[in-house]
Amino acid sequence: MDPSAPAIVIIGIRGNGSITDLVNLSQVYLCLVLPFAMFPLLQFTSSRKIMGQWRNGWFLLVLGWASVIAITGMDIYSLPEALKQAWHVIIGR
C-alpha cells in the first residue's frame, strides 16, 4: 500500500482545505512517537558496553533524560485532546 494513500483519500473526500489539518495531524503523530526513538537512543549511547569511550557524558545524559521525560509527560498530558482533534480531522468536522 502506498504510504500516501490515506492522505490522498482524505484530500479527495474533503478537498484541499484538509491539507493543513493533515499536516497538523502528522506533527501530532511525530510528537507522540518521539519518545519511542529517544528512550533507546539514550540507552544505547550511554552504554559503556556498546559505545565504549564515546558514550554520553554525565551532562549530556542528564539533559537527554530530562528532555525525554519532559516530552513524554507533555505527550501524556496532551494525548486526549490530540486524539479528539485527530478524530475530527479524520471524520471531517
Biopython code that builds the backbone (N, CA, C, O; Angstrom):
import numpy as np
from Bio.PDB.StructureBuilder import StructureBuilder

atoms = [
    (1, "MET", "N", (0.851, -1.181, 0.000)),
    (1, "MET", "CA", (0.000, 0.000, 0.000)),
    (1, "MET", "C", (0.892, 1.238, 0.000)),
    (1, "MET", "O", (1.886, 1.312, 0.722)),
    (2, "ASP", "N", (0.519, 2.179, -0.807)),
    (2, "ASP", "CA", (1.246, 3.441, -0.899)),
    (2, "ASP", "C", (1.091, 4.209, 0.416)),
    (2, "ASP", "O", (-0.031, 4.357, 0.901)),
    (3, "PRO", "N", (2.196, 4.705, 1.010)),
    (3, "PRO", "CA", (2.087, 5.424, 2.283)),
    (3, "PRO", "C", (1.290, 6.715, 2.194)),
    (3, "PRO", "O", (0.812, 7.219, 3.210)),
    (4, "SER", "N", (1.142, 7.250, 1.002)),
    (4, "SER", "CA", (0.371, 8.492, 0.867)),
    (4, "SER", "C", (-1.112, 8.231, 0.607)),
    (4, "SER", "O", (-1.881, 9.181, 0.461)),
    (5, "ALA", "N", (-1.524, 6.979, 0.548)),
    (5, "ALA", "CA", (-2.919, 6.649, 0.236)),
    (5, "ALA", "C", (-3.912, 7.247, 1.228)),
    (5, "ALA", "O", (-4.920, 7.798, 0.784)),
    (6, "PRO", "N", (-3.694, 7.173, 2.547)),
    (6, "PRO", "CA", (-4.675, 7.791, 3.454)),
    (6, "PRO", "C", (-4.824, 9.292, 3.232)),
    (6, "PRO", "O", (-5.935, 9.819, 3.294)),
    (7, "ALA", "N", (-3.718, 9.985, 2.973)),
    (7, "ALA", "CA", (-3.792, 11.428, 2.728)),
    (7, "ALA", "C", (-4.554, 11.705, 1.444)),
    (7, "ALA", "O", (-5.366, 12.629, 1.390)),
    (8, "ILE", "N", (-4.302, 10.919, 0.415)),
    (8, "ILE", "CA", (-4.989, 11.107, -0.865)),
    (8, "ILE", "C", (-6.492, 10.894, -0.701)),
    (8, "ILE", "O", (-7.293, 11.636, -1.270)),
    (9, "VAL", "N", (-6.872, 9.887, 0.072)),
    (9, "VAL", "CA", (-8.292, 9.606, 0.297)),
    (9, "VAL", "C", (-8.959, 10.768, 1.028)),
    (9, "VAL", "O", (-10.025, 11.229, 0.621)),
    (10, "ILE", "N", (-8.325, 11.248, 2.122)),
    (10, "ILE", "CA", (-8.931, 12.336, 2.897)),
    (10, "ILE", "C", (-9.000, 13.621, 2.075)),
    (10, "ILE", "O", (-10.010, 14.324, 2.123)),
    (11, "ILE", "N", (-7.952, 13.941, 1.327)),
    (11, "ILE", "CA", (-7.978, 15.135, 0.479)),
    (11, "ILE", "C", (-9.026, 14.978, -0.616)),
    (11, "ILE", "O", (-9.706, 15.944, -0.962)),
    (12, "GLY", "N", (-9.165, 13.772, -1.166)),
    (12, "GLY", "CA", (-10.174, 13.533, -2.187)),
    (12, "GLY", "C", (-11.588, 13.709, -1.669)),
    (12, "GLY", "O", (-12.461, 14.200, -2.384)),
    (13, "ILE", "N", (-11.814, 13.312, -0.431)),
    (13, "ILE", "CA", (-13.147, 13.421, 0.150)),
    (13, "ILE", "C", (-13.434, 14.835, 0.634)),
    (13, "ILE", "O", (-14.513, 15.372, 0.387)),
    (14, "ARG", "N", (-12.464, 15.440, 1.325)),
    (14, "ARG", "CA", (-12.695, 16.729, 1.986)),
    (14, "ARG", "C", (-12.193, 17.933, 1.211)),
    (14, "ARG", "O", (-12.546, 19.061, 1.554)),
    (15, "GLY", "N", (-11.391, 17.738, 0.189)),
    (15, "GLY", "CA", (-10.886, 18.866, -0.592)),
    (15, "GLY", "C", (-9.557, 19.388, -0.065)),
    (15, "GLY", "O", (-9.003, 18.870, 0.904)),
    (16, "ASN", "N", (-9.062, 20.428, -0.731)),
    (16, "ASN", "CA", (-7.751, 20.986, -0.404)),
    (16, "ASN", "C", (-7.688, 21.627, 0.973)),
    (16, "ASN", "O", (-6.599, 21.769, 1.531)),
    (17, "GLY", "N", (-8.819, 22.015, 1.533)),
    (17, "GLY", "CA", (-8.832, 22.642, 2.860)),
    (17, "GLY", "C", (-8.359, 21.715, 3.964)),
    (17, "GLY", "O", (-8.020, 22.181, 5.052)),
    (18, "SER", "N", (-8.329, 20.430, 3.713)),
    (18, "SER", "CA", (-7.930, 19.477, 4.740)),
    (18, "SER", "C", (-6.421, 19.284, 4.806)),
    (18, "SER", "O", (-5.936, 18.589, 5.699)),
    (19, "ILE", "N", (-5.668, 19.877, 3.891)),
    (19, "ILE", "CA", (-4.217, 19.672, 3.863)),
    (19, "ILE", "C", (-3.568, 20.202, 5.138)),
    (19, "ILE", "O", (-2.696, 19.544, 5.704)),
    (20, "THR", "N", (-3.979, 21.374, 5.593)),
    (20, "THR", "CA", (-3.428, 21.928, 6.831)),
    (20, "THR", "C", (-3.737, 21.023, 8.013)),
    (20, "THR", "O", (-2.882, 20.795, 8.869)),
    (21, "ASP", "N", (-4.964, 20.506, 8.058)),
    (21, "ASP", "CA", (-5.326, 19.576, 9.133)),
    (21, "ASP", "C", (-4.457, 18.331, 9.102)),
    (21, "ASP", "O", (-4.040, 17.834, 10.149)),
    (22, "LEU", "N", (-4.182, 17.824, 7.907)),
    (22, "LEU", "CA", (-3.350, 16.623, 7.792)),
    (22, "LEU", "C", (-1.905, 16.887, 8.211)),
    (22, "LEU", "O", (-1.271, 16.027, 8.822)),
    (23, "VAL", "N", (-1.389, 18.057, 7.890)),
    (23, "VAL", "CA", (-0.030, 18.408, 8.319)),
    (23, "VAL", "C", (0.018, 18.501, 9.839)),
    (23, "VAL", "O", (0.955, 17.999, 10.460)),
    (24, "ASN", "N", (-0.973, 19.133, 10.438)),
    (24, "ASN", "CA", (-1.033, 19.210, 11.901)),
    (24, "ASN", "C", (-1.143, 17.821, 12.525)),
    (24, "ASN", "O", (-0.499, 17.530, 13.533)),
    (25, "LEU", "N", (-1.956, 16.981, 11.923)),
    (25, "LEU", "CA", (-2.116, 15.614, 12.422)),
    (25, "LEU", "C", (-0.802, 14.843, 12.335)),
    (25, "LEU", "O", (-0.471, 14.075, 13.238)),
    (26, "SER", "N", (-0.059, 15.045, 11.260)),
    (26, "SER", "CA", (1.229, 14.349, 11.137)),
    (26, "SER", "C", (2.211, 14.837, 12.196)),
    (26, "SER", "O", (3.012, 14.050, 12.702)),
    (27, "GLN", "N", (2.163, 16.118, 12.537)),
    (27, "GLN", "CA", (3.049, 16.644, 13.574)),
    (27, "GLN", "C", (2.681, 16.104, 14.949)),
    (27, "GLN", "O", (3.562, 15.836, 15.766)),
    (28, "VAL", "N", (1.390, 15.942, 15.211)),
    (28, "VAL", "CA", (0.953, 15.331, 16.467)),
    (28, "VAL", "C", (1.463, 13.899, 16.551)),
    (28, "VAL", "O", (1.951, 13.470, 17.596)),
    (29, "TYR", "N", (1.351, 13.165, 15.460)),
    (29, "TYR", "CA", (1.836, 11.787, 15.424)),
    (29, "TYR", "C", (3.336, 11.732, 15.685)),
    (29, "TYR", "O", (3.800, 10.910, 16.476)),
    (30, "LEU", "N", (4.096, 12.600, 15.025)),
    (30, "LEU", "CA", (5.548, 12.613, 15.217)),
    (30, "LEU", "C", (5.915, 12.956, 16.652)),
    (30, "LEU", "O", (6.861, 12.391, 17.202)),
    (31, "CYS", "N", (5.185, 13.867, 17.257)),
    (31, "CYS", "CA", (5.437, 14.227, 18.654)),
    (31, "CYS", "C", (5.173, 13.042, 19.578)),
    (31, "CYS", "O", (5.905, 12.831, 20.544)),
    (32, "LEU", "N", (4.138, 12.277, 19.286)),
    (32, "LEU", "CA", (3.794, 11.139, 20.142)),
    (32, "LEU", "C", (4.773, 9.981, 20.009)),
    (32, "LEU", "O", (4.970, 9.237, 20.970)),
    (33, "VAL", "N", (5.387, 9.810, 18.852)),
    (33, "VAL", "CA", (6.322, 8.685, 18.682)),
    (33, "VAL", "C", (7.764, 9.064, 18.997)),
    (33, "VAL", "O", (8.627, 8.187, 19.044)),
    (34, "LEU", "N", (8.045, 10.342, 19.214)),
    (34, "LEU", "CA", (9.406, 10.775, 19.517)),
    (34, "LEU", "C", (10.017, 10.072, 20.733)),
    (34, "LEU", "O", (11.172, 9.654, 20.654)),
    (35, "PRO", "N", (9.300, 9.920, 21.856)),
    (35, "PRO", "CA", (9.908, 9.210, 22.987)),
    (35, "PRO", "C", (10.292, 7.765, 22.673)),
    (35, "PRO", "O", (11.229, 7.235, 23.269)),
    (36, "PHE", "N", (9.587, 7.126, 21.753)),
    (36, "PHE", "CA", (9.923, 5.749, 21.392)),
    (36, "PHE", "C", (11.259, 5.664, 20.663)),
    (36, "PHE", "O", (11.875, 4.599, 20.623)),
    (37, "ALA", "N", (11.706, 6.766, 20.093)),
    (37, "ALA", "CA", (13.039, 6.815, 19.493)),
    (37, "ALA", "C", (14.077, 7.297, 20.497)),
    (37, "ALA", "O", (15.219, 6.838, 20.487)),
    (38, "MET", "N", (13.675, 8.224, 21.365)),
    (38, "MET", "CA", (14.635, 8.808, 22.304)),
    (38, "MET", "C", (15.056, 7.852, 23.408)),
    (38, "MET", "O", (16.232, 7.821, 23.771)),
    (39, "PHE", "N", (14.128, 7.072, 23.953)),
    (39, "PHE", "CA", (14.477, 6.143, 25.037)),
    (39, "PHE", "C", (15.586, 5.170, 24.623)),
    (39, "PHE", "O", (16.608, 5.100, 25.307)),
    (40, "PRO", "N", (15.424, 4.425, 23.538)),
    (40, "PRO", "CA", (16.507, 3.506, 23.163)),
    (40, "PRO", "C", (17.782, 4.240, 22.739)),
    (40, "PRO", "O", (18.884, 3.761, 23.007)),
    (41, "LEU", "N", (17.647, 5.390, 22.086)),
    (41, "LEU", "CA", (18.823, 6.145, 21.675)),
    (41, "LEU", "C", (19.670, 6.545, 22.883)),
    (41, "LEU", "O", (20.889, 6.373, 22.878)),
    (42, "LEU", "N", (19.023, 7.073, 23.908)),
    (42, "LEU", "CA", (19.766, 7.443, 25.113)),
    (42, "LEU", "C", (20.343, 6.220, 25.814)),
    (42, "LEU", "O", (21.464, 6.261, 26.323)),
    (43, "GLN", "N", (19.587, 5.149, 25.840)),
    (43, "GLN", "CA", (20.071, 3.929, 26.492)),
    (43, "GLN", "C", (21.308, 3.388, 25.771)),
    (43, "GLN", "O", (22.298, 3.041, 26.414)),
    (44, "PHE", "N", (21.255, 3.317, 24.462)),
    (44, "PHE", "CA", (22.380, 2.759, 23.703)),
    (44, "PHE", "C", (23.600, 3.673, 23.725)),
    (44, "PHE", "O", (24.725, 3.198, 23.882)),
    (45, "THR", "N", (23.390, 4.987, 23.568)),
    (45, "THR", "CA", (24.535, 5.893, 23.523)),
    (45, "THR", "C", (25.148, 6.134, 24.898)),
    (45, "THR", "O", (26.236, 6.701, 24.998)),
    (46, "SER", "N", (24.470, 5.713, 25.949)),
    (46, "SER", "CA", (25.019, 5.847, 27.302)),
    (46, "SER", "C", (25.674, 4.567, 27.789)),
    (46, "SER", "O", (26.236, 4.540, 28.884)),
    (47, "SER", "N", (25.612, 3.520, 27.007)),
    (47, "SER", "CA", (26.150, 2.225, 27.404)),
    (47, "SER", "C", (27.658, 2.153, 27.140)),
    (47, "SER", "O", (28.117, 2.376, 26.019)),
    (48, "ARG", "N", (28.404, 1.843, 28.178)),
    (48, "ARG", "CA", (29.849, 1.657, 28.026)),
    (48, "ARG", "C", (30.133, 0.420, 27.179)),
    (48, "ARG", "O", (31.104, 0.392, 26.423)),
    (49, "LYS", "N", (29.288, -0.600, 27.303)),
    (49, "LYS", "CA", (29.480, -1.839, 26.547)),
    (49, "LYS", "C", (29.321, -1.605, 25.043)),
    (49, "LYS", "O", (30.083, -2.154, 24.247)),
    (50, "ILE", "N", (28.346, -0.800, 24.655)),
    (50, "ILE", "CA", (28.069, -0.568, 23.240)),
    (50, "ILE", "C", (28.960, 0.535, 22.670)),
    (50, "ILE", "O", (29.538, 0.365, 21.597)),
    (51, "MET", "N", (29.077, 1.660, 23.374)),
    (51, "MET", "CA", (29.756, 2.839, 22.839)),
    (51, "MET", "C", (31.223, 2.957, 23.275)),
    (51, "MET", "O", (32.004, 3.675, 22.650)),
    (52, "GLY", "N", (31.583, 2.261, 24.330)),
    (52, "GLY", "CA", (32.967, 2.339, 24.803)),
    (52, "GLY", "C", (33.322, 3.741, 25.271)),
    (52, "GLY", "O", (32.579, 4.347, 26.043)),
    (53, "GLN", "N", (34.449, 4.256, 24.811)),
    (53, "GLN", "CA", (34.913, 5.569, 25.260)),
    (53, "GLN", "C", (34.085, 6.722, 24.702)),
    (53, "GLN", "O", (34.207, 7.848, 25.184)),
    (54, "TRP", "N", (33.254, 6.472, 23.708)),
    (54, "TRP", "CA", (32.440, 7.526, 23.090)),
    (54, "TRP", "C", (31.032, 7.626, 23.667)),
    (54, "TRP", "O", (30.170, 8.290, 23.091)),
    (55, "ARG", "N", (30.803, 6.990, 24.766)),
    (55, "ARG", "CA", (29.459, 7.056, 25.362)),
    (55, "ARG", "C", (29.172, 8.458, 25.865)),
    (55, "ARG", "O", (30.083, 9.274, 26.005)),
    (56, "ASN", "N", (27.890, 8.740, 26.138)),
    (56, "ASN", "CA", (27.480, 10.058, 26.625)),
    (56, "ASN", "C", (28.129, 10.366, 27.965)),
    (56, "ASN", "O", (28.287, 9.482, 28.807)),
    (57, "GLY", "N", (28.503, 11.620, 28.156)),
    (57, "GLY", "CA", (28.973, 12.080, 29.453)),
    (57, "GLY", "C", (27.793, 12.348, 30.374)),
    (57, "GLY", "O", (26.637, 12.281, 29.957)),
    (58, "TRP", "N", (28.097, 12.649, 31.626)),
    (58, "TRP", "CA", (27.022, 12.831, 32.609)),
    (58, "TRP", "C", (26.133, 14.024, 32.273)),
    (58, "TRP", "O", (24.919, 13.961, 32.471)),
    (59, "PHE", "N", (26.725, 15.124, 31.761)),
    (59, "PHE", "CA", (25.939, 16.314, 31.460)),
    (59, "PHE", "C", (24.928, 16.036, 30.341)),
    (59, "PHE", "O", (23.751, 16.376, 30.462)),
    (60, "LEU", "N", (25.391, 15.426, 29.270)),
    (60, "LEU", "CA", (24.506, 15.091, 28.155)),
    (60, "LEU", "C", (23.473, 14.050, 28.576)),
    (60, "LEU", "O", (22.329, 14.084, 28.124)),
    (61, "LEU", "N", (23.875, 13.138, 29.431)),
    (61, "LEU", "CA", (22.953, 12.120, 29.929)),
    (61, "LEU", "C", (21.817, 12.746, 30.739)),
    (61, "LEU", "O", (20.651, 12.399, 30.553)),
    (62, "VAL", "N", (22.162, 13.664, 31.635)),
    (62, "VAL", "CA", (21.141, 14.339, 32.444)),
    (62, "VAL", "C", (20.203, 15.156, 31.554)),
    (62, "VAL", "O", (18.984, 15.086, 31.714)),
    (63, "LEU", "N", (20.759, 15.929, 30.618)),
    (63, "LEU", "CA", (19.917, 16.713, 29.713)),
    (63, "LEU", "C", (19.047, 15.825, 28.830)),
    (63, "LEU", "O", (17.880, 16.137, 28.594)),
    (64, "GLY", "N", (19.602, 14.733, 28.347)),
    (64, "GLY", "CA", (18.844, 13.821, 27.493)),
    (64, "GLY", "C", (17.674, 13.197, 28.219)),
    (64, "GLY", "O", (16.555, 13.185, 27.707)),
    (65, "TRP", "N", (17.929, 12.674, 29.421)),
    (65, "TRP", "CA", (16.839, 12.048, 30.176)),
    (65, "TRP", "C", (15.814, 13.085, 30.641)),
    (65, "TRP", "O", (14.617, 12.799, 30.678)),
    (66, "ALA", "N", (16.273, 14.277, 30.991)),
    (66, "ALA", "CA", (15.318, 15.324, 31.375)),
    (66, "ALA", "C", (14.414, 15.681, 30.200)),
    (66, "ALA", "O", (13.210, 15.866, 30.374)),
    (67, "SER", "N", (14.991, 15.777, 29.009)),
    (67, "SER", "CA", (14.168, 16.129, 27.847)),
    (67, "SER", "C", (13.214, 14.999, 27.474)),
    (67, "SER", "O", (12.061, 15.263, 27.132)),
    (68, "VAL", "N", (13.662, 13.754, 27.530)),
    (68, "VAL", "CA", (12.763, 12.656, 27.170)),
    (68, "VAL", "C", (11.638, 12.513, 28.204)),
    (68, "VAL", "O", (10.511, 12.176, 27.840)),
    (69, "ILE", "N", (11.925, 12.762, 29.466)),
    (69, "ILE", "CA", (10.873, 12.704, 30.491)),
    (69, "ILE", "C", (9.898, 13.861, 30.306)),
    (69, "ILE", "O", (8.688, 13.674, 30.438)),
    (70, "ALA", "N", (10.410, 15.062, 29.999)),
    (70, "ALA", "CA", (9.530, 16.211, 29.778)),
    (70, "ALA", "C", (8.647, 15.998, 28.543)),
    (70, "ALA", "O", (7.448, 16.275, 28.585)),
    (71, "ILE", "N", (9.225, 15.515, 27.460)),
    (71, "ILE", "CA", (8.449, 15.286, 26.236)),
    (71, "ILE", "C", (7.395, 14.205, 26.461)),
    (71, "ILE", "O", (6.259, 14.341, 26.006)),
    (72, "THR", "N", (7.764, 13.141, 27.156)),
    (72, "THR", "CA", (6.806, 12.079, 27.445)),
    (72, "THR", "C", (5.674, 12.597, 28.326)),
    (72, "THR", "O", (4.510, 12.267, 28.100)),
    (73, "GLY", "N", (6.008, 13.402, 29.320)),
    (73, "GLY", "CA", (4.975, 13.984, 30.185)),
    (73, "GLY", "C", (4.021, 14.877, 29.408)),
    (73, "GLY", "O", (2.807, 14.811, 29.600)),
    (74, "MET", "N", (4.567, 15.711, 28.533)),
    (74, "MET", "CA", (3.709, 16.576, 27.712)),
    (74, "MET", "C", (2.844, 15.757, 26.764)),
    (74, "MET", "O", (1.691, 16.111, 26.514)),
    (75, "ASP", "N", (3.393, 14.661, 26.234)),
    (75, "ASP", "CA", (2.613, 13.793, 25.352)),
    (75, "ASP", "C", (1.447, 13.157, 26.104)),
    (75, "ASP", "O", (0.323, 13.121, 25.603)),
    (76, "ILE", "N", (1.717, 12.662, 27.293)),
    (76, "ILE", "CA", (0.659, 12.027, 28.088)),
    (76, "ILE", "C", (-0.413, 13.054, 28.445)),
    (76, "ILE", "O", (-1.608, 12.762, 28.389)),
    (77, "TYR", "N", (0.024, 14.254, 28.810)),
    (77, "TYR", "CA", (-0.920, 15.313, 29.170)),
    (77, "TYR", "C", (-1.803, 15.714, 27.984)),
    (77, "TYR", "O", (-3.000, 15.947, 28.150)),
    (78, "SER", "N", (-1.215, 15.793, 26.797)),
    (78, "SER", "CA", (-1.963, 16.281, 25.633)),
    (78, "SER", "C", (-2.620, 15.168, 24.811)),
    (78, "SER", "O", (-3.303, 15.457, 23.829)),
    (79, "LEU", "N", (-2.429, 13.924, 25.187)),
    (79, "LEU", "CA", (-2.954, 12.812, 24.393)),
    (79, "LEU", "C", (-4.473, 12.844, 24.201)),
    (79, "LEU", "O", (-4.926, 12.668, 23.070)),
    (80, "PRO", "N", (-5.283, 13.057, 25.240)),
    (80, "PRO", "CA", (-6.740, 13.069, 24.999)),
    (80, "PRO", "C", (-7.176, 14.132, 23.987)),
    (80, "PRO", "O", (-7.994, 13.857, 23.110)),
    (81, "GLU", "N", (-6.634, 15.331, 24.109)),
    (81, "GLU", "CA", (-7.000, 16.400, 23.168)),
    (81, "GLU", "C", (-6.497, 16.092, 21.763)),
    (81, "GLU", "O", (-7.187, 16.363, 20.781)),
    (82, "ALA", "N", (-5.297, 15.527, 21.665)),
    (82, "ALA", "CA", (-4.736, 15.189, 20.350)),
    (82, "ALA", "C", (-5.583, 14.120, 19.666)),
    (82, "ALA", "O", (-5.830, 14.202, 18.462)),
    (83, "LEU", "N", (-6.022, 13.132, 20.414)),
    (83, "LEU", "CA", (-6.869, 12.085, 19.832)),
    (83, "LEU", "C", (-8.221, 12.641, 19.388)),
    (83, "LEU", "O", (-8.753, 12.247, 18.350)),
    (84, "LYS", "N", (-8.766, 13.554, 20.178)),
    (84, "LYS", "CA", (-10.039, 14.182, 19.809)),
    (84, "LYS", "C", (-9.892, 14.994, 18.519)),
    (84, "LYS", "O", (-10.737, 14.906, 17.629)),
    (85, "GLN", "N", (-8.823, 15.780, 18.422)),
    (85, "GLN", "CA", (-8.597, 16.562, 17.209)),
    (85, "GLN", "C", (-8.331, 15.664, 16.010)),
    (85, "GLN", "O", (-8.796, 15.948, 14.906)),
    (86, "ALA", "N", (-7.592, 14.592, 16.218)),
    (86, "ALA", "CA", (-7.316, 13.659, 15.125)),
    (86, "ALA", "C", (-8.611, 13.043, 14.615)),
    (86, "ALA", "O", (-8.804, 12.900, 13.408)),
    (87, "TRP", "N", (-9.485, 12.685, 15.526)),
    (87, "TRP", "CA", (-10.760, 12.098, 15.121)),
    (87, "TRP", "C", (-11.569, 13.089, 14.287)),
    (87, "TRP", "O", (-12.189, 12.705, 13.295)),
    (88, "HIS", "N", (-11.563, 14.360, 14.684)),
    (88, "HIS", "CA", (-12.300, 15.381, 13.926)),
    (88, "HIS", "C", (-11.695, 15.578, 12.538)),
    (88, "HIS", "O", (-12.426, 15.815, 11.576)),
    (89, "VAL", "N", (-10.384, 15.484, 12.422)),
    (89, "VAL", "CA", (-9.755, 15.605, 11.104)),
    (89, "VAL", "C", (-10.151, 14.423, 10.219)),
    (89, "VAL", "O", (-10.445, 14.591, 9.036)),
    (90, "ILE", "N", (-10.155, 13.236, 10.804)),
    (90, "ILE", "CA", (-10.453, 12.026, 10.039)),
    (90, "ILE", "C", (-11.910, 12.022, 9.552)),
    (90, "ILE", "O", (-12.177, 11.688, 8.397)),
    (91, "ILE", "N", (-12.857, 12.396, 10.439)),
    (91, "ILE", "CA", (-14.267, 12.342, 10.048)),
    (91, "ILE", "C", (-14.722, 13.618, 9.345)),
    (91, "ILE", "O", (-15.812, 13.650, 8.772)),
    (92, "GLY", "N", (-13.904, 14.669, 9.381)),
    (92, "GLY", "CA", (-14.211, 15.861, 8.605)),
    (92, "GLY", "C", (-15.066, 16.901, 9.270)),
    (92, "GLY", "O", (-15.844, 17.575, 8.596)),
    (93, "ARG", "N", (-14.952, 17.053, 10.549)),
    (93, "ARG", "CA", (-15.730, 18.101, 11.244)),
    (93, "ARG", "C", (-14.895, 19.318, 11.464)),
    (93, "ARG", "O", (-15.374, 20.301, 12.031)),
]
sb = StructureBuilder()
sb.init_structure("model")
sb.init_model(0)
sb.init_chain("A")
sb.init_seg("    ")
for serial, (resi, resn, name, xyz) in enumerate(atoms, 1):
    if name == "N":
        sb.init_residue(resn, " ", resi, " ")
    sb.init_atom(name, np.array(xyz, "f"), 0.0, 1.0, " ", f" {name:<3s}", serial, name[0])
structure = sb.get_structure()
